[in-house]
Amino acid sequence: MPEPTAADAIDAGRLTLTDFITLGPAAVESVRKLLTDPSSLPGDAIIAADASHLLAPIPRPAKNVFCVGRNYAEHIAEDNQSRDLSTEIPKYPQYFTKPPTSVIGPDADVRLDEQVTRRLDYEVELGVVIGALGRDIPAEQALDHVFGYTIINDVTARDLQRRHDQWFKGKALDTHCPIGPWIVHKSAVPDPQRLAISLAVNGEMRQNANTAEMIFSVAVLIDWLSRGLTLEPGDMIATGTPSGAGYAMDPRQFLKDGDVMTCRIEGIGSLENTVRDVSRTS
Ligand code: MN
């Protein structure tokens, strides 16, 4: 039996985005062809944007979202200043993860439970989606393993981060990993290290930088992460946040009920999520 094409699978309405990514470049090409002549598509294959509700592009990743801490020098500087430390620029990438249960999509609410945290904060990050399986991927080949790019908000409970003296617990709570609004295929992102990246809270600009400022590039992050560790289609990497985090502001600013976070990355789009204080109702 011939391998089903992406078009077959889409027609049958049984293809997750991870399945599609796993099918590889031929699937992308078949969709590209379909889109050059949308009239060839069945009537129900195109849904108007205003008649649809987007979930996260991969709503329930097969494994934790890989993340990188301290990957912008100005963010390290503001962290040092806010905590009266003098740490160095890292020599190697500092990885941690966020669990699949933390993932939400565009416009979904971010939970603030004051029984759990009183120091909720945001972090806009370029998200990398792996397209091709690989281990020990050298930096020179790393971008060949990328499917595309998205936006990830690495929402963080700063008090838990400090209390547990590790990055997992404070960054792993339910709804604390907004991803979206979609994945832009790498063919539309010629250089991932040349993208304006910003975050506003209620319209007030808090983070405003460029991915050119990353200490470790996307390619280098994939190189180190994949050493002895298999990366698979649909795996995601949040590549670190620039300066402007709320906890490092003077005075410190933490997220509260009703705050709207708008993350923007050039060439990708914007990802908006609202904070909902559930502690009064739960
Ligand atoms: Mn982060």
Residues whose N, C-alpha, C, O or C-beta is under 5 A from the ligand:
A	BS01	MN	V68 E123 D154 G240 T241
